């Protein structure tokens, strides 16, 4: 592959409150080879980014690329071929917002991942957990009170976010199957949720022994278990069982925040989804019983965000939007920015997000050895986080693994 030299790159990665001094970046074979004020290399091509701010490709630690509608019960019944086609468009839109890596938290399979890797779909790098694990009546069991039909088919439907499993032997088998099928970590619905009909927030779903069994299997495969968690009791229960990442965490207590910081557990808040659902969830197809749960977690999540930041908790950027709401994926930037410093918000989508994904040094940084995932932004996002919004309108350059996926004519 040709050698590309990028000149006058003022890098912002969230580790400093101001853009760094201009540097040159050398890219070869999809990887950053050298970064410095004056690199010595014979380049085949040069790109001058003077006047722009350069960031590592953004990372969203909590997406659902198969969620083509907010009605997840309906989504599970759609033909997998249709879901795949719609997912391709959703992923392309994510990439064009500057997200070069996303962590799918339930539904995406190895096939979608491979379609992106092989170029059939244009989209971000996918990190997947396969189907999330739920028990009967838990989050991702969408049958409601009047149906006991079998849901074994969930595991074979691309549009189903999770699969239902009960008892130690079933959860062990389900976890092993997902890992065998290409999952890079395990996601467990270890609390009630907003989008499902029969599990209130704070519903202690799986038993302690079931949770321990999943965490043990994940660790045995060299990876980790992450939990869909809201209430403080559910969070502590999961941590006691060996879970290493918390999704949402809206109702976490001060004491548990201290525990999480002390143990180095990562948290992925997803505040934009509650903000948007509260305003227009019905328009996007969220059922009434789900709308009633939104208020329970919306305001608490933002208040907890500030406390976790002050405690030094590693927080990844997460959006967790469904269907047509996914256009607001970048809205988490200004929303968080009203509560914590701008550099911390950006860091959650770069350096800290890479920690969540256990890909430090490969993504989220502009450094030798990292994938050449880069975006250029008009202006300084440390001063104005809305520059990260508007579907990438302020991003004249987006690059993934050294390949340019968007480039303004003036560059």
N, C-alpha and C positions, 0 to 999 in steps of 0.2 A: 504493500500500500504506500501511496505517496506520503511524504513528510510534510506536515503543515506547521507553520510557525504563526502563532497569534501574537500580535504586538499590542502594547499599551493596554494590557488587561489589568484593570483595578478590581481586585477580587474582594468580594464580600461572602463570607461563609458562616457568619453568625458568631465567630469567636472573638470579634473585636467590635467596638462601637462605631468605628469609622472604616471606610474602604482602605484597603492596603495600597501602598505605593505601586505604580504601574510595573508590571512584569511581562516577560515573554513566556509563552507556553508552547512546547513542542509536542506534537501528537504524531504517533506512528502506530499502525496496526490496531487502531481503536483504543490505544492506551496513551496516557500522558507520560512522556519520556523525560521531560526536563521542564523545570520552572525556575525562572530567575530574571534579574534585571538585564543581563546581557548574555544570552545563550549563544554557544558556538556550534552551529549546525548548518549544513547545506539543505535548505528547504526547497521543496518542489512548488510550494504555494505559500503565500503570506496573506494574512487577514489582519487589518488594522481596526481595533475596537476602541479607538480614542473617543472619549466623550460618553462612553457607555460603562455600566457596571457589570462585571462578570461574576456569576454565581455557579457553583456546582449544580448539575441537574438536580431538580427538586425530588424529594421522596415523600410519598404519602403512605403512612404506615397502616392505614385502615380504609380499604376500599372494598367494594363488591362489584366487580366488573360484569357479573352475570345478572345483577339486579336491574332488569330492564323496566320494571315498574315498582312503585312503592308497595303495591299489593303483592307481598311475597308468596302468599298462598296461591294466587293466580300465576305468578311467575314460575312456580314449580311445575305447573301443568303444561306450560308452553312447550312446543316441540324443541328439542335440543338444537336442531339446525337453525331455527329462528333465533333462539337465544344466542347462539354462536355468532350469527350475522350481526345482531344488535350489539353484542359485546365488542365486536370488532370496531364498530363506530364509537362506542363509549371509550374504548382504550385509545383510539386515535385522538379523540378530543382531549383526553388527559395529557397525552404527550404534547399536544399543541398548546397546552397551558404551562408547559415547562416541566412536567413531572416525568422524569426519565426512568424512575423506578417506583413501583407500587407494590404493596403487600396486600394481597387479597385475603380477606378474613372469612371466607366461607363461600364455596361454590365453584370457583375456577379450578380447572383440572389440568393435568399434564398436557392434554391436547391443545388447550388454549395457549399455554405457555410455549409449547413447541411451535404453534402457528406464528407467534410473535418472533421467536428465535430464528425461524426459518424464513421470515419475511412475508408470509402470507397475509398477516395482519400487521399494520403499522401501529405500534403502541409502545408503552413503557416496558421495561424489564419487569417480569412478573415473579414475585415470590409468593408461593401458595401454601395453604394448609389443607387443600382438598375440601371435603365436606366438614363443617363444624359438627361437633358431637352434642346432641341434645337427648334428654330423656323424655319419656312420654309426658305430655303436658307442659314441656319446657319451651324455651325459645327455639324457634324453627319448627315446632309442631303446630301447624296452622289449621288443624281440624276443628277446633272450637268444641263447644259443649254438646253439640248434637250429632257428632260423627265419631264412630269408632272404626272407620274403615282402615285397612292395613296401609301403612306408609313405608313398607319396605322398598317401594319403588323410588323413594326420595334419592337413594344413593346412586341411582342410575340416570337421574334427570339433571342435565346441566343447569337448569333453572332453579333447582332446589339448593338453598343455601347450606342446609345441614342434613344430617341423618339421625334417626332416632335409635337409641340403644339403651337397654336397661339391664342392670346387674353387672357384676365385675367381669364375668366372662364375655358378655356382649361388648362392653366398652373396651376391653382389651383387644378383642377381635377387630372392632371398628377402628381403633387407633392404629393397629398393625396394618390393616388394609389400606388406610389412607397413606401411611408412610410407604408401604409397598408400591402404591400407585403414584408416588412422586411428591407427596406432601413434604415440605421442608421444616415444618413444625406442626404442632397439634393445637387446634382451637377448640375450647370447651365452653358451652353455654352454662356457666356455673352460677347464674343468677337469672331472675326473670328479665323480661325485655319489653321494649315499647311496641315493636311491630307484630308480636304474636298475641293471640287472643286470651290465653288461659293462665298466664304466668305473671303475677304482679311483681313489681320491683321489690327485691328483698326476698324472693322466693328461693329457699335453699334447696336446690333441685337435686343434683347428684348427691349420693351419700359420701361421707368422708372416705370410705374404702374405695369407692369408684374413682374419686378424684385422685387418690394416691396411686391407684393402678395406672391411670392415664399418664400422670407425671413420671412414674417409674419407666413406662414404656418409652416415652419421649426421650428421657435421659439416656436410656439404653441404646437408642438409635443415634445418640450424639446430638440431640437437639433439645427442644424445650416445649413446655405446655403454656399456652397463653389463655387467660380466662376472660370471657365476657362478664363483667362485674360492675355492680353499682353500689350496693349497700356495704357498709363497713364490716358487718358480720360475715358476709359472703367473701369479701376480700381477704380478711384474716384467715378464714377457713381454707381458702385456696392457697394462700401463702404457707400455711401450716402443712399442706399436702404436697408442697414442692413446686408450685407454679412460679414461673419466673418473669411473667409479664402480665400487666393489668390493662385491659381495654375499658375505656370510659372512666370508671372510678369516681363518678360524680358525688357520691355520698361518703367518701372516705373521711375518716376522722383525723384530727390533729395528731393523735398518738400513732395512728397507722401511717400517716405521712412520714413521721419520724422513722418508723420501722422500715418503710420502703426505701427512704434515703439511706439509712444505715446498711441495709442489705444489698443495695445496688440494684433493686428491682426497677424495671422500666415501666412507665405508664404512658398510655396513648389516649389523651383526651380527644373527644370528638364533638366539640361544642357547636359547630356550625349546623349540624344536623338537627339539634333541638331548637336552635334559633329559627331555622327555616320551617321546621315542622309546625312550630307554634304559630307561625304566620300564615302558612299555606299548605299544610300537610293534606287537608281534605282535597284540595285541587289536584294533588298528585296521586290520589287514590289510597291514602292511608285510612283504614277503617276507623269508625268512631271509638271503638274500645281502645285502640292504640293512641288516638289523639288525647284521650283522657289521661294517659300516663305521662305525657310530655312535660307538663308543668312540674311534676315531681322531681325532675332531674335538671331542668334547664338552668335556673338561677344558681342552684347549688354547684353545678359544674364550673361556672365561671369564678365563683368565690374560692373554690378548691384549687383552681388553676393558679391563682395568686399565691396561695399558701404553699403549694408544691414547688413553685419557682423559688420562693424564699428559702425553702428547706434544701434546695439543691437536688431535687428529684430529676432524673433523666426523663424528659418527656419527648415523645415522638409526635410529629404532625399527623393528625388523623381527620378524615372528613366523614366517612361512614354514610354517604348520601345514596339515595336509591332512585332509580328511574330518572325522570326528567329533572329531579333536583340536583343531579350531578353537575349541572352547569355552574353550580355555586361552590365547586370544590375549592377554589382559591379564596373563598370568603373567610376561611378560618384564619388567614393572615391578619386582616384588619380587626377581626373579632378578638383574637388573642391580644393584638397590639393595644387594645383599650385597657388591658389588665396587666401585661408584663412588657418589659423592654423589647424594642424591635429586634435587637440582635438575638435575643432569646427565642423569639418567634421564628426567625430565619434559621437559627441553629436547630430548632426542632424538626426542620425539613431538610437538614443537611447532616452535620456531624452527629447530632444526637439520634437522628433517624437511622443513620448507619449503625449505631450501637444497638438500637432496637432490633434491626434486621441481622445483626451479627456479621456485618460486612464492612467493618471499619477498615479504612485505607483503600477500599475498592470503589466506594461510592460516597457522595456527600462531601468530597474534598477536591481541591485543585492541587494535586501533588503527584510526583512521580510514582508510577505503579497503579494509579487509579484509572478506572475507565474514563475515557474522554467524553464524559457527560457534562455539557456546559450550556448555560444560557446567558445571553446578554440582555440587560434591561436598560431602558431609557430613563436616566435619572438615578437617584440613590434610594433604594428601598428602605434603607435604615432611617431615612427621613420621611418616607411616604410608602407605607405597606400596600396601599391601593394600587401601586405600580405592578403588584403581583397578580392583580385581578383582571377582569375584562377579557377573559378567554385568550390570554397571551398577547393582547393588543400592544402592550408596551415591551414586548420581547422580539426584537428584530432578528435574533439568532437563537436557534435551539439545535443542539447537537447531542446525539446519543452514540456512544462508542465510536466517536470520530466521524460519524456520518451526519451530514447536515440535513435536518428534517424541515427546517424553516430558515430562510435567509432573505432579509430585505434587499431590494434591488440596489440600495445605496451602499451596501457593504461590499 
